[in-house]
Amino acid sequence: MKKWIPGIILVVWVIVVVGFFIIRKNSKSYQDDIPKRQAVDTVARVLQPPVLRFRLPVDSFVVENKKVRRNQNLSDILVKYGVSYQAIDQLARNAKHVFDVRRIKAGSAYSMFLAHDSLHTPRYFVYEDTPVDYYTFQLTDDSLHVTARQKPVITKRKVAFGQISSSLWNAMTDNNLNPVLAIDLSDIYAWSIDFFGVQKGDWFQIIYDENYVDGNSIGIGTIYAARFNTMGEDYYAFNFDQDGRTDYFDEDGKSLRKAFLKAPLKYSHISSRFTNSRYHPILRIRRPHHGVDYAAPTGTPVHSIGDGVVTRRGYQARGGGNYLYIKHNSVYTTSYMHLSRFAKGMHPGVRVKQGQLVGYVGMTGLATGPHLDFRVYKNGAAVDPLKVKAPPVEPVKKENLVRYEEHRDSLMDELMTIPIPGPEPEQIPVADVIHSTPVTLQ
C-alpha cells in the first residue's frame, strides 16, 4: 500500500494546480466583464420610461400634493412658493381664455412641481378642477401659460343584481354597488315604477358601465339594460338610439317615458295616502285627504310631473300654505302644497316642462312637519295620484323595429345570464370587459 502513496499525492497536486488556473481564468473573465455589464445596466436605466404624472416626469421634480383651503385663491398658494404677484397677475391674464382662476375652489387637489435646486424653485402648478379635468400652470419666467388637459378614463362594463330589503338605495350599498345606480334606475323607471312603494323582496338586474380615473370610480356611465321585478311583475328597460336620440324602451318597443312622472320629488317617503277619511293631526277631525303626502326635508326640490301651464299660485294660511296649480292638458291638473317657497319665475300663465323645478318642500299652512301635499285632478275631480296611468309617448318606429329587436334580444340574453336574486342580496362579479373613452392621455 505504501508504494501507492507517492502516486496518489502526485495526482492530487495536479488536480489542485489545474483547478487554481481554471478559477483564476474565470475570475479574470468575470472582472473583465464588469464594465460591460455596468454599461448594459446604465443603458437599461436610460431606456426605462420616466414615471409621469400630469404628463410631467415625477423623478425630475420635488412634488408636493395639497388641497385648496377655505378662502384660498391662486395668489395665496403661489406666493408661498416665491412666485411674484406680477407673475401671478400675468399668469391669470394668460389663462383667461383657458381657465378662470377665480373658479379655484376649496377642497380641490393641487400639486406643486419644484426644481431639485437649493431654493426648490417652482416650475409647475397643477390644479385638479374635476376628477377628469386638470390645468397645468407653467411658472417659468419666460413662459407663463396654462394648458387644459384630461386624465384617461377607463370604462368597465358591469353586471349586477340585488334584492330590496328596505329601500333601493340600501340595496345598492348592501351589495357594494355604486348608490348612484339607485338614482339612475329611478330616472329610467320614473314613469313606470313608484319607488316610494317598492316592497321587501323586489329585485333588479342591471347591465351598465362604470367610469374610473386613477383606479377610483367617478360615476355611472350608460345603463344598457335593466330588469326590475316588483310585486311579481317584470319591468324591462333597454337603451336604444333612435333618430339620434337615446331613450329606454320595454320588451315590446314601447317608450318608458310617459306623459307624467310617477312622483314629483326624490328622496322621500309617503306619510299619508289618498283617502276619503283621514284624521287631521292639527284640526283633530276626520275629513277627506284627496292627495298624497310625501315627507321630505325642508328645501327638497319639487318638480312638475309633466308639461303644462301654471294656472294658480297663492297662499292658504288655514290649509295648503304656499300652493301651485299646473294644468297639463284638457283632462289633468296637478297641485303642489305646503311649499316653503316657489321656484324662480313660477307665476300664472308660465309654461313648464316635465321635470322642471317648481318649488321646494316646506311646512307652510296647516302642517305638523315638512312635506309635499301632491294632488291630481282628472276632469276637475280629485283622483289618487298613485293610480293614474299616463299614456306612453312614441314607441320604436316601424323602420327601426328589426334593429331594435336584434339589440333587445342580445341584451335580453345577457340579462338571462345574471342570477335572479335570492333571499340574501349579493353582487355578481364585475365582467372583465374594459372600454377606453376618447380623452386626452395624462
ABEGO torsion letter per residue (X at the ends): XAAAAAAAAAAAAAAAAAAAAAAAAAAAAAAAAAAAAAAAAAAAAAABBBBBBGGBBAAABBBBBBBBBBGBBAAAAAAAAGBBAAAAAAAAAAAAAABBAAABBBGBBBBBBBBABAAGBBABBBBBABAABBBBBBABAABBBBBBBBBBBBBBBBBBBBBBAABAAAAAAAAGBBAAAAAAAAAAAAAABBAAABBBGBBBBBBBBBBBBGGBBAEBBBBABBBBBBGGBBBBBBBBBBGGBBBBBBAAGBBABBABBABABBGBBBABBBBABBBBAAAGBBBBBBBBBBBBBBGBBBBBABBEBBABBBBBAABAEBBBBBBABAABBBBBBGBABBBBGBBBGBBBBBGBBABBBBABEBBABBBBBBBBBBGGBBBBAAABBBBBBBBBBAAAAAAAAAAAAAAAAAAAABBBBBABBBBBBBBBBBBBBBBBBX
